[in-house]
């Protein structure tokens, strides 16, 4: 048996298309243009690439993109002051502070200074609490993208056994909350989990968010399971750098029912969901009906 490869690139294109259509509707019906502000501190090359890509895709979806760049040695107070201005700017519906921040800046303090209704990353403590209690909130982009792909593949997720490997605040924990909200039976595995292969073997859905290249092997996976690989790991191969996931794609795709590749799986969905969250935030701030398929 060979698994269906879930094409995240194509799926993300359909999400962006839906966002563009919704943005056009918001513009024509209420004369508003959703706006996303991205704040970057320092010159981390990977962060600069992400920020450029976010700006380009935001504009392509018909939304306004605002970029704020600060030097690596900018003070925490300077960053908080920018966030306060963005919180009070009616043209800005979403605010994203690119992480990680330099060590002298308190990340929690910064994230929790963002207006929760503009927190398109879904990391503000209010949104974390709302998600944990199953209420309407801004949902973190990467788990939202995984959920959209799972819903698309399975239809209903109700009653399925899901194992999330990884318990980070950014991926693992919100992913588990979303699956629970969709009535899965959820297990969260992590670095101290005893027999990980045994835990994984019972799952109908496996979400791997570990950050260890190809740690999840094909013989761990139950026959026909759906495997979502969040991991992005750089490895050296034949003198070149290659990107691999947390799942050993070759062996896993022989047993799984469906699987996301790396690259081209979860990665493209993350920015698509950021755009979706910005459109959703704009709708909520202005009492406009939001498109259900773009939220959790
Ligand atoms: P993290 O380092 O914050 O968390 C990793 C988690 O994995 C931890 O909870 C830890 O307990 C668990 N873990 C570590 N070693 C383990 C082991 N041997 N067995 C079982 N569990 C183990 O990482 P993160 O921010 O959650 O990211 C995880 C991966 O997802 C990384 O590769 C990251 O680059 C990737 N990522 C991708 C996207 C995307 O857009 N596709 C977004 C965010 C993160």
py3Dmol code that shows the C-alpha trace and the ligand (Angstrom):
import py3Dmol

protein = """\
ATOM      1  CA  UNK A   1       0.000   0.000   0.000  1.00  0.00           C
ATOM      2  CA  UNK A   2       1.193   3.492  -0.768  1.00  0.00           C
ATOM      3  CA  UNK A   3      -0.141   6.509   1.094  1.00  0.00           C
ATOM      4  CA  UNK A   4      -1.895   9.432  -0.530  1.00  0.00           C
ATOM      5  CA  UNK A   5       0.484  12.397  -0.385  1.00  0.00           C
ATOM      6  CA  UNK A   6      -1.373  15.424   0.966  1.00  0.00           C
ATOM      7  CA  UNK A   7      -0.240  18.328  -1.207  1.00  0.00           C
ATOM      8  CA  UNK A   8       0.119  21.238   1.224  1.00  0.00           C
ATOM      9  CA  UNK A   9       1.286  23.582  -1.506  1.00  0.00           C
ATOM     10  CA  UNK A  10      -1.889  23.069  -3.548  1.00  0.00           C
ATOM     11  CA  UNK A  11      -4.079  23.140  -0.435  1.00  0.00           C
ATOM     12  CA  UNK A  12      -2.470  26.403   0.729  1.00  0.00           C
ATOM     13  CA  UNK A  13      -3.173  27.910  -2.706  1.00  0.00           C
ATOM     14  CA  UNK A  14      -6.888  27.128  -2.277  1.00  0.00           C
ATOM     15  CA  UNK A  15      -6.858  28.714   1.207  1.00  0.00           C
ATOM     16  CA  UNK A  16      -5.159  31.856  -0.157  1.00  0.00           C
ATOM     17  CA  UNK A  17      -7.703  31.960  -2.991  1.00  0.00           C
ATOM     18  CA  UNK A  18     -10.566  31.814  -0.449  1.00  0.00           C
ATOM     19  CA  UNK A  19      -8.916  34.587   1.584  1.00  0.00           C
ATOM     20  CA  UNK A  20      -8.525  36.746  -1.568  1.00  0.00           C
ATOM     21  CA  UNK A  21     -12.201  36.281  -2.450  1.00  0.00           C
ATOM     22  CA  UNK A  22     -13.217  37.158   1.084  1.00  0.00           C
ATOM     23  CA  UNK A  23     -10.974  40.225   1.130  1.00  0.00           C
ATOM     24  CA  UNK A  24     -12.537  41.388  -2.162  1.00  0.00           C
ATOM     25  CA  UNK A  25     -15.998  40.964  -0.593  1.00  0.00           C
ATOM     26  CA  UNK A  26     -15.006  42.952   2.523  1.00  0.00           C
ATOM     27  CA  UNK A  27     -13.680  45.733   0.283  1.00  0.00           C
ATOM     28  CA  UNK A  28     -16.754  45.924  -1.914  1.00  0.00           C
ATOM     29  CA  UNK A  29     -19.343  45.554   0.877  1.00  0.00           C
ATOM     30  CA  UNK A  30     -17.866  47.754   3.611  1.00  0.00           C
ATOM     31  CA  UNK A  31     -14.995  49.564   1.894  1.00  0.00           C
ATOM     32  CA  UNK A  32     -12.370  48.142   4.249  1.00  0.00           C
ATOM     33  CA  UNK A  33      -8.979  46.625   3.455  1.00  0.00           C
ATOM     34  CA  UNK A  34      -7.683  44.108   6.031  1.00  0.00           C
ATOM     35  CA  UNK A  35      -4.148  44.971   7.182  1.00  0.00           C
ATOM     36  CA  UNK A  36      -1.369  42.855   8.671  1.00  0.00           C
ATOM     37  CA  UNK A  37       1.576  44.400  10.529  1.00  0.00           C
ATOM     38  CA  UNK A  38       4.728  42.326  10.937  1.00  0.00           C
ATOM     39  CA  UNK A  39       7.413  43.424  13.383  1.00  0.00           C
ATOM     40  CA  UNK A  40      10.970  42.121  12.999  1.00  0.00           C
ATOM     41  CA  UNK A  41      13.717  42.732  15.528  1.00  0.00           C
ATOM     42  CA  UNK A  42      17.268  42.028  14.349  1.00  0.00           C
ATOM     43  CA  UNK A  43      18.672  40.499  11.197  1.00  0.00           C
ATOM     44  CA  UNK A  44      18.225  36.752  11.555  1.00  0.00           C
ATOM     45  CA  UNK A  45      18.390  35.561   7.899  1.00  0.00           C
ATOM     46  CA  UNK A  46      15.611  32.935   8.264  1.00  0.00           C
ATOM     47  CA  UNK A  47      13.316  35.494   9.934  1.00  0.00           C
ATOM     48  CA  UNK A  48      14.013  38.015   7.155  1.00  0.00           C
ATOM     49  CA  UNK A  49      12.992  35.429   4.546  1.00  0.00           C
ATOM     50  CA  UNK A  50       9.760  34.634   6.448  1.00  0.00           C
ATOM     51  CA  UNK A  51       8.906  38.307   6.867  1.00  0.00           C
ATOM     52  CA  UNK A  52       9.456  39.059   3.161  1.00  0.00           C
ATOM     53  CA  UNK A  53       7.328  36.083   2.188  1.00  0.00           C
ATOM     54  CA  UNK A  54       4.550  37.094   4.593  1.00  0.00           C
ATOM     55  CA  UNK A  55       4.546  40.649   3.183  1.00  0.00           C
ATOM     56  CA  UNK A  56       4.391  39.454  -0.419  1.00  0.00           C
ATOM     57  CA  UNK A  57       1.595  36.947   0.194  1.00  0.00           C
ATOM     58  CA  UNK A  58      -0.379  39.500   2.229  1.00  0.00           C
ATOM     59  CA  UNK A  59      -0.297  41.962  -0.690  1.00  0.00           C
ATOM     60  CA  UNK A  60      -1.132  39.208  -3.188  1.00  0.00           C
ATOM     61  CA  UNK A  61      -4.276  38.433  -1.165  1.00  0.00           C
ATOM     62  CA  UNK A  62      -5.338  42.070  -1.585  1.00  0.00           C
ATOM     63  CA  UNK A  63      -4.543  43.092   2.004  1.00  0.00           C
ATOM     64  CA  UNK A  64      -2.341  45.893   3.298  1.00  0.00           C
ATOM     65  CA  UNK A  65       1.059  44.854   4.612  1.00  0.00           C
ATOM     66  CA  UNK A  66       2.913  46.996   7.158  1.00  0.00           C
ATOM     67  CA  UNK A  67       6.488  46.140   8.091  1.00  0.00           C
ATOM     68  CA  UNK A  68       8.370  47.464  11.098  1.00  0.00           C
ATOM     69  CA  UNK A  69      12.054  46.638  11.424  1.00  0.00           C
ATOM     70  CA  UNK A  70      14.104  47.292  14.542  1.00  0.00           C
ATOM     71  CA  UNK A  71      17.832  46.835  15.137  1.00  0.00           C
ATOM     72  CA  UNK A  72      18.931  43.743  17.059  1.00  0.00           C
ATOM     73  CA  UNK A  73      19.846  45.949  20.046  1.00  0.00           C
ATOM     74  CA  UNK A  74      16.493  47.816  20.089  1.00  0.00           C
ATOM     75  CA  UNK A  75      15.066  48.118  23.597  1.00  0.00           C
ATOM     76  CA  UNK A  76      12.058  46.220  24.865  1.00  0.00           C
ATOM     77  CA  UNK A  77      10.391  49.611  25.532  1.00  0.00           C
ATOM     78  CA  UNK A  78      10.837  50.613  21.862  1.00  0.00           C
ATOM     79  CA  UNK A  79       9.186  47.369  20.729  1.00  0.00           C
ATOM     80  CA  UNK A  80       6.323  47.750  23.217  1.00  0.00           C
ATOM     81  CA  UNK A  81       5.758  51.299  22.005  1.00  0.00           C
ATOM     82  CA  UNK A  82       5.392  50.108  18.372  1.00  0.00           C
ATOM     83  CA  UNK A  83       2.949  47.426  19.462  1.00  0.00           C
ATOM     84  CA  UNK A  84       0.878  49.991  21.351  1.00  0.00           C
ATOM     85  CA  UNK A  85       0.657  52.155  18.218  1.00  0.00           C
ATOM     86  CA  UNK A  86      -0.391  49.137  16.131  1.00  0.00           C
ATOM     87  CA  UNK A  87      -2.958  48.108  18.762  1.00  0.00           C
ATOM     88  CA  UNK A  88      -4.548  51.577  18.378  1.00  0.00           C
ATOM     89  CA  UNK A  89      -4.329  51.765  14.579  1.00  0.00           C
ATOM     90  CA  UNK A  90      -7.717  50.935  12.987  1.00  0.00           C
ATOM     91  CA  UNK A  91      -6.016  50.090   9.650  1.00  0.00           C
ATOM     92  CA  UNK A  92      -4.157  47.230  11.346  1.00  0.00           C
ATOM     93  CA  UNK A  93      -6.258  44.107  11.970  1.00  0.00           C
ATOM     94  CA  UNK A  94      -3.451  41.643  12.610  1.00  0.00           C
ATOM     95  CA  UNK A  95      -0.130  42.039  14.421  1.00  0.00           C
ATOM     96  CA  UNK A  96       2.663  39.493  14.245  1.00  0.00           C
ATOM     97  CA  UNK A  97       5.951  39.831  16.080  1.00  0.00           C
ATOM     98  CA  UNK A  98       8.477  37.570  14.366  1.00  0.00           C
ATOM     99  CA  UNK A  99       9.999  35.093  16.836  1.00  0.00           C
ATOM    100  CA  UNK A 100      12.522  34.391  18.208  1.00  0.00           C
ATOM    101  CA  UNK A 101      13.281  37.796  19.736  1.00  0.00           C
ATOM    102  CA  UNK A 102      16.791  38.767  20.893  1.00  0.00           C
ATOM    103  CA  UNK A 103      17.633  37.470  24.374  1.00  0.00           C
ATOM    104  CA  UNK A 104      17.330  40.843  26.154  1.00  0.00           C
ATOM    105  CA  UNK A 105      13.621  41.094  25.269  1.00  0.00           C
ATOM    106  CA  UNK A 106      10.960  39.284  27.300  1.00  0.00           C
ATOM    107  CA  UNK A 107       8.999  37.333  24.678  1.00  0.00           C
ATOM    108  CA  UNK A 108       5.989  36.611  26.914  1.00  0.00           C
ATOM    109  CA  UNK A 109       5.674  40.262  27.877  1.00  0.00           C
ATOM    110  CA  UNK A 110       5.770  41.328  24.223  1.00  0.00           C
ATOM    111  CA  UNK A 111       3.251  38.715  23.043  1.00  0.00           C
ATOM    112  CA  UNK A 112       0.862  39.579  25.859  1.00  0.00           C
ATOM    113  CA  UNK A 113       1.045  43.286  25.006  1.00  0.00           C
ATOM    114  CA  UNK A 114      -0.619  42.620  21.619  1.00  0.00           C
ATOM    115  CA  UNK A 115      -4.366  43.306  21.533  1.00  0.00           C
ATOM    116  CA  UNK A 116      -5.754  39.705  21.672  1.00  0.00           C
ATOM    117  CA  UNK A 117      -8.246  40.501  18.889  1.00  0.00           C
ATOM    118  CA  UNK A 118      -5.266  41.392  16.618  1.00  0.00           C
ATOM    119  CA  UNK A 119      -3.100  38.475  17.788  1.00  0.00           C
ATOM    120  CA  UNK A 120      -3.055  36.579  14.466  1.00  0.00           C
ATOM    121  CA  UNK A 121      -0.412  34.160  15.799  1.00  0.00           C
ATOM    122  CA  UNK A 122      -2.820  33.103  18.568  1.00  0.00           C
ATOM    123  CA  UNK A 123      -0.061  33.164  21.201  1.00  0.00           C
ATOM    124  CA  UNK A 124      -1.590  35.757  23.595  1.00  0.00           C
ATOM    125  CA  UNK A 125      -2.512  34.183  26.922  1.00  0.00           C
ATOM    126  CA  UNK A 126      -6.198  35.171  26.384  1.00  0.00           C
ATOM    127  CA  UNK A 127      -6.319  33.282  23.096  1.00  0.00           C
ATOM    128  CA  UNK A 128      -4.526  30.307  24.672  1.00  0.00           C
ATOM    129  CA  UNK A 129      -7.175  30.254  27.427  1.00  0.00           C
ATOM    130  CA  UNK A 130     -10.061  30.636  24.994  1.00  0.00           C
ATOM    131  CA  UNK A 131      -8.740  27.774  22.851  1.00  0.00           C
ATOM    132  CA  UNK A 132      -8.292  25.591  25.950  1.00  0.00           C
ATOM    133  CA  UNK A 133     -11.910  26.186  26.934  1.00  0.00           C
ATOM    134  CA  UNK A 134     -13.197  25.575  23.397  1.00  0.00           C
ATOM    135  CA  UNK A 135     -14.222  29.188  22.761  1.00  0.00           C
ATOM    136  CA  UNK A 136     -13.891  31.419  19.706  1.00  0.00           C
ATOM    137  CA  UNK A 137     -10.348  32.806  19.504  1.00  0.00           C
ATOM    138  CA  UNK A 138      -7.400  33.471  17.234  1.00  0.00           C
ATOM    139  CA  UNK A 139      -5.914  30.017  16.546  1.00  0.00           C
ATOM    140  CA  UNK A 140      -2.147  29.482  16.032  1.00  0.00           C
ATOM    141  CA  UNK A 141      -1.442  29.249  12.292  1.00  0.00           C
ATOM    142  CA  UNK A 142       0.524  25.979  12.017  1.00  0.00           C
ATOM    143  CA  UNK A 143      -1.947  23.827  14.007  1.00  0.00           C
ATOM    144  CA  UNK A 144      -4.836  25.527  12.178  1.00  0.00           C
ATOM    145  CA  UNK A 145      -3.261  24.507   8.864  1.00  0.00           C
ATOM    146  CA  UNK A 146      -2.861  20.915  10.081  1.00  0.00           C
ATOM    147  CA  UNK A 147      -6.494  20.852  11.218  1.00  0.00           C
ATOM    148  CA  UNK A 148      -7.719  22.126   7.835  1.00  0.00           C
ATOM    149  CA  UNK A 149      -5.807  19.363   6.022  1.00  0.00           C
ATOM    150  CA  UNK A 150      -7.104  16.706   8.424  1.00  0.00           C
ATOM    151  CA  UNK A 151     -10.719  17.881   8.068  1.00  0.00           C
ATOM    152  CA  UNK A 152     -10.339  17.943   4.296  1.00  0.00           C
ATOM    153  CA  UNK A 153      -9.020  14.373   4.246  1.00  0.00           C
ATOM    154  CA  UNK A 154     -11.315  12.794   6.839  1.00  0.00           C
ATOM    155  CA  UNK A 155     -14.440  14.952   6.852  1.00  0.00           C
ATOM    156  CA  UNK A 156     -15.367  14.402  10.507  1.00  0.00           C
ATOM    157  CA  UNK A 157     -12.556  13.701  12.990  1.00  0.00           C
ATOM    158  CA  UNK A 158     -14.998  12.639  15.708  1.00  0.00           C
ATOM    159  CA  UNK A 159     -13.949   9.525  17.636  1.00  0.00           C
ATOM    160  CA  UNK A 160     -10.552   9.142  15.935  1.00  0.00           C
ATOM    161  CA  UNK A 161      -7.458   8.370  18.017  1.00  0.00           C
ATOM    162  CA  UNK A 162      -4.935  11.182  17.580  1.00  0.00           C
ATOM    163  CA  UNK A 163      -1.354  11.226  18.846  1.00  0.00           C
ATOM    164  CA  UNK A 164       0.456  14.563  18.857  1.00  0.00           C
ATOM    165  CA  UNK A 165       4.207  14.212  19.346  1.00  0.00           C
ATOM    166  CA  UNK A 166       5.548  17.422  20.877  1.00  0.00           C
ATOM    167  CA  UNK A 167       4.142  19.681  23.587  1.00  0.00           C
ATOM    168  CA  UNK A 168       5.327  23.144  22.545  1.00  0.00           C
ATOM    169  CA  UNK A 169       3.070  26.161  23.050  1.00  0.00           C
ATOM    170  CA  UNK A 170       3.371  26.975  19.345  1.00  0.00           C
ATOM    171  CA  UNK A 171       2.427  23.619  17.809  1.00  0.00           C
ATOM    172  CA  UNK A 172       1.924  20.578  20.063  1.00  0.00           C
ATOM    173  CA  UNK A 173      -0.398  21.952  22.747  1.00  0.00           C
ATOM    174  CA  UNK A 174      -2.707  24.015  20.491  1.00  0.00           C
ATOM    175  CA  UNK A 175      -2.825  21.104  18.002  1.00  0.00           C
ATOM    176  CA  UNK A 176      -3.999  18.790  20.785  1.00  0.00           C
ATOM    177  CA  UNK A 177      -6.664  21.325  21.870  1.00  0.00           C
ATOM    178  CA  UNK A 178      -7.982  21.627  18.311  1.00  0.00           C
ATOM    179  CA  UNK A 179      -8.196  17.858  17.872  1.00  0.00           C
ATOM    180  CA  UNK A 180      -9.968  17.555  21.215  1.00  0.00           C
ATOM    181  CA  UNK A 181     -12.435  20.261  20.119  1.00  0.00           C
ATOM    182  CA  UNK A 182     -13.135  18.148  17.012  1.00  0.00           C
ATOM    183  CA  UNK A 183     -13.865  15.191  19.330  1.00  0.00           C
ATOM    184  CA  UNK A 184     -10.720  13.122  18.783  1.00  0.00           C
ATOM    185  CA  UNK A 185      -9.315  11.014  21.603  1.00  0.00           C
ATOM    186  CA  UNK A 186      -6.001  12.803  22.054  1.00  0.00           C
ATOM    187  CA  UNK A 187      -2.659  11.649  23.423  1.00  0.00           C
ATOM    188  CA  UNK A 188       0.209  14.130  23.743  1.00  0.00           C
ATOM    189  CA  UNK A 189       3.597  12.420  23.561  1.00  0.00           C
ATOM    190  CA  UNK A 190       6.894  14.188  24.295  1.00  0.00           C
ATOM    191  CA  UNK A 191      10.563  13.697  25.095  1.00  0.00           C
ATOM    192  CA  UNK A 192       9.768  11.774  28.301  1.00  0.00           C
ATOM    193  CA  UNK A 193       7.137   9.465  26.790  1.00  0.00           C
ATOM    194  CA  UNK A 194       8.069   5.850  27.553  1.00  0.00           C
ATOM    195  CA  UNK A 195       7.402   3.666  24.540  1.00  0.00           C
ATOM    196  CA  UNK A 196       6.797   6.165  21.732  1.00  0.00           C
ATOM    197  CA  UNK A 197       6.492   3.564  18.920  1.00  0.00           C
ATOM    198  CA  UNK A 198       3.785   1.754  20.921  1.00  0.00           C
ATOM    199  CA  UNK A 199       1.887   5.000  21.629  1.00  0.00           C
ATOM    200  CA  UNK A 200       2.007   5.984  17.950  1.00  0.00           C
ATOM    201  CA  UNK A 201       0.940   2.557  16.668  1.00  0.00           C
ATOM    202  CA  UNK A 202      -2.632   2.967  18.013  1.00  0.00           C
ATOM    203  CA  UNK A 203      -3.227   6.294  16.288  1.00  0.00           C
ATOM    204  CA  UNK A 204      -5.590   7.021  13.404  1.00  0.00           C
ATOM    205  CA  UNK A 205      -3.903  10.443  13.208  1.00  0.00           C
ATOM    206  CA  UNK A 206      -0.247  11.180  13.995  1.00  0.00           C
ATOM    207  CA  UNK A 207       0.952  14.787  14.166  1.00  0.00           C
ATOM    208  CA  UNK A 208       4.734  14.984  14.557  1.00  0.00           C
ATOM    209  CA  UNK A 209       6.061  18.324  15.878  1.00  0.00           C
ATOM    210  CA  UNK A 210       9.370  17.316  17.388  1.00  0.00           C
ATOM    211  CA  UNK A 211      12.261  18.928  15.514  1.00  0.00           C
ATOM    212  CA  UNK A 212      14.265  15.658  15.207  1.00  0.00           C
ATOM    213  CA  UNK A 213      15.011  14.534  11.635  1.00  0.00           C
ATOM    214  CA  UNK A 214      13.009  11.448  10.623  1.00  0.00           C
ATOM    215  CA  UNK A 215      12.557  10.226  14.210  1.00  0.00           C
ATOM    216  CA  UNK A 216       9.146   8.679  13.411  1.00  0.00           C
ATOM    217  CA  UNK A 217       9.643   5.414  11.506  1.00  0.00           C
ATOM    218  CA  UNK A 218       7.252   3.566   9.219  1.00  0.00           C
ATOM    219  CA  UNK A 219       7.044   0.541  11.524  1.00  0.00           C
ATOM    220  CA  UNK A 220       5.649   2.785  14.309  1.00  0.00           C
ATOM    221  CA  UNK A 221       2.656   3.798  12.177  1.00  0.00           C
ATOM    222  CA  UNK A 222      -0.659   1.918  12.200  1.00  0.00           C
ATOM    223  CA  UNK A 223      -1.909   0.708   8.823  1.00  0.00           C
ATOM    224  CA  UNK A 224      -3.884   3.443   7.054  1.00  0.00           C
ATOM    225  CA  UNK A 225      -3.147   6.192   9.602  1.00  0.00           C
ATOM    226  CA  UNK A 226      -2.975   9.839   8.549  1.00  0.00           C
ATOM    227  CA  UNK A 227       0.444  11.358   9.228  1.00  0.00           C
ATOM    228  CA  UNK A 228       0.973  15.118   9.474  1.00  0.00           C
ATOM    229  CA  UNK A 229       4.648  16.041   9.578  1.00  0.00           C
ATOM    230  CA  UNK A 230       5.227  19.508  11.058  1.00  0.00           C
ATOM    231  CA  UNK A 231       8.983  19.142  11.452  1.00  0.00           C
ATOM    232  CA  UNK A 232      11.423  21.206   9.427  1.00  0.00           C
ATOM    233  CA  UNK A 233      14.979  19.945   9.864  1.00  0.00           C
ATOM    234  CA  UNK A 234      18.062  20.861   7.882  1.00  0.00           C
ATOM    235  CA  UNK A 235      20.386  17.916   7.267  1.00  0.00           C
ATOM    236  CA  UNK A 236      23.585  17.476   5.287  1.00  0.00           C
ATOM    237  CA  UNK A 237      23.288  15.008   2.386  1.00  0.00           C
ATOM    238  CA  UNK A 238      26.037  14.387  -0.136  1.00  0.00           C
ATOM    239  CA  UNK A 239      27.604  17.707   0.800  1.00  0.00           C
ATOM    240  CA  UNK A 240      24.330  19.607   0.320  1.00  0.00           C
ATOM    241  CA  UNK A 241      21.753  20.889   2.792  1.00  0.00           C
ATOM    242  CA  UNK A 242      18.359  19.196   2.508  1.00  0.00           C
ATOM    243  CA  UNK A 243      15.081  19.751   4.362  1.00  0.00           C
ATOM    244  CA  UNK A 244      13.497  16.724   6.028  1.00  0.00           C
ATOM    245  CA  UNK A 245      10.591  16.274   8.387  1.00  0.00           C
ATOM    246  CA  UNK A 246      10.235  14.488  11.720  1.00  0.00           C
ATOM    247  CA  UNK A 247       8.852  11.464   9.871  1.00  0.00           C
ATOM    248  CA  UNK A 248      10.822   9.018   7.759  1.00  0.00           C
ATOM    249  CA  UNK A 249       8.658   9.649   4.686  1.00  0.00           C
ATOM    250  CA  UNK A 250       9.884   6.683   2.671  1.00  0.00           C
ATOM    251  CA  UNK A 251       9.014   3.991   5.215  1.00  0.00           C
ATOM    252  CA  UNK A 252       5.940   5.789   6.625  1.00  0.00           C
ATOM    253  CA  UNK A 253       4.328   6.301   3.216  1.00  0.00           C
ATOM    254  CA  UNK A 254       4.312   2.495   2.722  1.00  0.00           C
ATOM    255  CA  UNK A 255       1.936   1.991   5.692  1.00  0.00           C
ATOM    256  CA  UNK A 256       0.092   5.289   6.189  1.00  0.00           C
ATOM    257  CA  UNK A 257      -3.204   6.062   4.451  1.00  0.00           C
ATOM    258  CA  UNK A 258      -2.179   9.679   3.865  1.00  0.00           C
ATOM    259  CA  UNK A 259       0.918  11.706   4.665  1.00  0.00           C
ATOM    260  CA  UNK A 260       2.244  15.243   4.278  1.00  0.00           C
ATOM    261  CA  UNK A 261       5.679  15.628   2.659  1.00  0.00           C
ATOM    262  CA  UNK A 262       8.490  17.932   3.784  1.00  0.00           C
ATOM    263  CA  UNK A 263       8.874  20.326   2.077  1.00  0.00           C
ATOM    264  CA  UNK A 264       5.463  21.017   0.530  1.00  0.00           C
ATOM    265  CA  UNK A 265       3.201  19.830   3.341  1.00  0.00           C
ATOM    266  CA  UNK A 266       2.470  21.808   6.502  1.00  0.00           C
ATOM    267  CA  UNK A 267       4.958  24.619   5.706  1.00  0.00           C
ATOM    268  CA  UNK A 268       2.941  26.460   3.015  1.00  0.00           C
ATOM    269  CA  UNK A 269      -0.228  26.163   5.134  1.00  0.00           C
ATOM    270  CA  UNK A 270       1.245  28.256   7.950  1.00  0.00           C
ATOM    271  CA  UNK A 271       1.405  31.551   6.004  1.00  0.00           C
ATOM    272  CA  UNK A 272      -1.924  30.777   4.289  1.00  0.00           C
ATOM    273  CA  UNK A 273      -3.496  30.476   7.753  1.00  0.00           C
ATOM    274  CA  UNK A 274      -1.848  33.727   8.845  1.00  0.00           C
ATOM    275  CA  UNK A 275      -3.657  35.440   5.963  1.00  0.00           C
ATOM    276  CA  UNK A 276      -6.879  33.641   6.914  1.00  0.00           C
ATOM    277  CA  UNK A 277      -6.494  34.810  10.537  1.00  0.00           C
ATOM    278  CA  UNK A 278      -5.955  38.409   9.395  1.00  0.00           C
ATOM    279  CA  UNK A 279      -9.157  38.320   7.334  1.00  0.00           C
ATOM    280  CA  UNK A 280     -10.981  36.721  10.283  1.00  0.00           C
ATOM    281  CA  UNK A 281      -9.674  39.381  12.710  1.00  0.00           C
ATOM    282  CA  UNK A 282     -10.833  42.138  10.345  1.00  0.00           C
ATOM    283  CA  UNK A 283     -14.321  40.574  10.116  1.00  0.00           C
ATOM    284  CA  UNK A 284     -14.631  40.185  13.890  1.00  0.00           C
ATOM    285  CA  UNK A 285     -13.445  43.752  14.561  1.00  0.00           C
ATOM    286  CA  UNK A 286     -16.024  45.155  12.164  1.00  0.00           C
ATOM    287  CA  UNK A 287     -19.030  42.874  12.743  1.00  0.00           C
ATOM    288  CA  UNK A 288     -18.730  41.271   9.286  1.00  0.00           C
ATOM    289  CA  UNK A 289     -19.648  37.589   8.738  1.00  0.00           C
ATOM    290  CA  UNK A 290     -16.450  35.530   8.726  1.00  0.00           C
ATOM    291  CA  UNK A 291     -15.868  32.602   6.362  1.00  0.00           C
ATOM    292  CA  UNK A 292     -16.297  29.444   8.443  1.00  0.00           C
ATOM    293  CA  UNK A 293     -13.926  27.320   6.380  1.00  0.00           C
ATOM    294  CA  UNK A 294     -11.032  29.640   7.288  1.00  0.00           C
ATOM    295  CA  UNK A 295     -11.342  29.225  11.055  1.00  0.00           C
ATOM    296  CA  UNK A 296     -11.406  26.389  13.569  1.00  0.00           C
TER     297      UNK A 296
END
"""
ligand_1 = """\
44
LIG
P 9.977 22.673 20.272
O 11.438 22.392 20.312
O 9.448 23.851 20.982
O 9.210 21.388 20.826
C 9.580 20.093 20.451
C 8.780 19.100 21.238
O 9.199 17.803 20.860
C 8.959 19.192 22.745
O 7.701 19.310 23.341
C 9.648 17.906 23.166
O 9.103 17.351 24.356
C 9.338 16.973 22.003
N 10.456 16.051 21.798
C 11.768 16.324 21.689
N 12.475 15.199 21.515
C 11.605 14.171 21.522
C 11.727 12.774 21.386
N 12.910 12.196 21.214
N 10.607 12.033 21.434
C 9.393 12.610 21.590
N 9.217 13.946 21.715
C 10.313 14.720 21.688
O 9.589 22.690 18.731
P 8.303 23.317 17.962
O 8.407 24.798 17.929
O 7.058 22.697 18.467
O 8.602 22.780 16.487
C 8.678 21.398 16.209
C 9.109 21.204 14.770
O 8.146 21.807 13.909
C 10.440 21.889 14.411
O 11.105 21.099 13.461
C 10.012 23.204 13.781
O 10.973 23.701 12.875
C 8.765 22.764 13.077
N 7.792 23.857 12.846
C 7.285 23.945 11.596
C 6.349 24.930 11.311
C 5.775 25.005 9.922
O 5.308 26.029 9.495
N 5.744 23.892 9.187
C 5.936 25.816 12.289
C 6.442 25.664 13.586
C 7.373 24.662 13.843
"""
view = py3Dmol.view(width=600, height=400)
view.addModel(protein, "pdb")
view.setStyle({"model": 0}, {"cartoon": {"style": "trace"}})
view.addModel(ligand_1, "xyz")
view.setStyle({"model": 1}, {"stick": {}})
view.zoomTo()
view.show()
